[in-house]
Amino acid sequence: MPKSRVRKKGDYTPPPRATTGKAAISGRWVAPTMVALLLLGLAWIVVYYVSSGTLPIEAVSWWNLVIGFGFIFGGLMVATRWK
């Protein structure tokens, strides 16, 4: 019985990437906004604890923590746009 030939596979070359011609960069506002939101959230929480709950807004009591963490969360969301 005749022996079948072994076929060689060609080397794999990945398809070329589609480029837009310009590297994606973040806007100039991203880094300052991120840092400002993170520091504002941290300062809000620190002021709340140091003042024993009377500052920044006494009427909302423990919701001051939610506001501070909201600023921090906003800073983290802006950080995802930073390239």
N, C-alpha and C positions, 0 to 999 in steps of 0.2 A: 504494500500500500504506500503511495507517495506521501511524503511528509509536507505539511503545509508551511508556507512561508511565514516568517515572523515580520509583522509590520511595525515599523517604528513610528511612534507618535512624535509630532513636532513639539518643540519646546513651547511652553505656555508664555505668552507675552500679554500682560494686562492691557486693556484698551486705554488709550490716552485720556487723561482727565480733561473735562471741559472747564476752561478757565474763562473768567470774565475780563481778564486783563488787569484788574486792580485787586490788590489784596484787601480783604475785609478788615476794616479797622473800626474801632468804636469811636463814637463822637467825643468831643473834648469835654462834654458835660458829664460823662459817665463816672469817671474816677472822683472828681470833687463831690458829686452828688452822693456817691456811695459812701465816701468817708464822712461826709456831713451827716447823713442819716444814721450811720453806725455810732458816731460820737454823740449825736443828739439823743439817741435812744439810751445809750449808756449813761449820759449825764442826767437824763430824766429819772432813771431808776435810782441812781446814786443820790440825787437830791431828795427823792421820795423817802429813801431809807434814812438819810442823815437828818432830815427834818421831822422824823417820826410820823410821817403821814400828813403833815400840815401843808407842805408844798409839793409839787407845783400847783395842783388844783385840789384844795381840801374837800370840795363838795363831791368829788367822784371817788374818794377813798382808795380802795385797792385797785380800782380800774386804772389808776396811774401806772401800775405795773403792765397792764395790757397795752396802754398807750406806748410805754417805753419799749416793750418787746415788739410792738407794731412798727415803730421806727427802725428797730434793728432788723426785723424781717424785710422791711422795704429796702434797707441797705443791701441785704443779701440778694434780693431779687434784682436790684440794679447791678450787683456784682456779676450776675450771670451774663450781662451784656458786654462786659469788659473783655477786650481782646488784646 
